[in-house]
Amino acid sequence: MKARPNNRFPIRRMAVVTVVWEEVKQEGISWIAKRGLYRTKVPGGWLVRVQTADSDFIVFLPDPEHKWE
């Protein structure tokens, strides 16, 4: 990484990626994610997006071999 002149912070280049969310069908837990439950594969596991009436959050679920099908 190159340092910027007169600046102590290096220049960082960021890659642009596209995240494709797959909807997860819910049975018996619809009260948890009334608006949506989605997942996407990432290295080492899954990102899971939960949308409720009041919030929207993402959690990491470890699954190195991506066995969740």
C-alpha positions, -999 to +999 in steps of 0.1 A: +000+000+000+012+035-008+011+062+018-006+094+007+017+125+008+013+144+040-010+118+054-003+090+078-031+068+065-024+044+035-046+043+005-068+012+004-085-001-027-118-018-021-133-045-043-169-042-054-188-074-050-224-084-056-242-102-028-270-125-039-295-132-011-315-165-013-349-165+005-351-192+032-386-207+035-399-207+071-420-233+088-430-230+124-410-199+131-428-172+111-431-150+142-393-145+142-389-130+107-423-117+096-408-097+067-381-121+055-353-146+061-324-147+036-289-163+034-258-160+012-227-181+011-195-165+024-161-180+031-165-202+062-202-201+064-233-180+057-245-145+063-281-147+074-304-117+071-334-115+093-361-089+087-388-083+113-415-057+116-391-037+139-356-044+127-333-058+100-301-075+111-274-098+097-256-126+116-228-149+106-235-187+108-203-208+108-206-237+083-172-242+067-184-270+044-217-252+035-238-282+045-269-261+052-291-270+022 
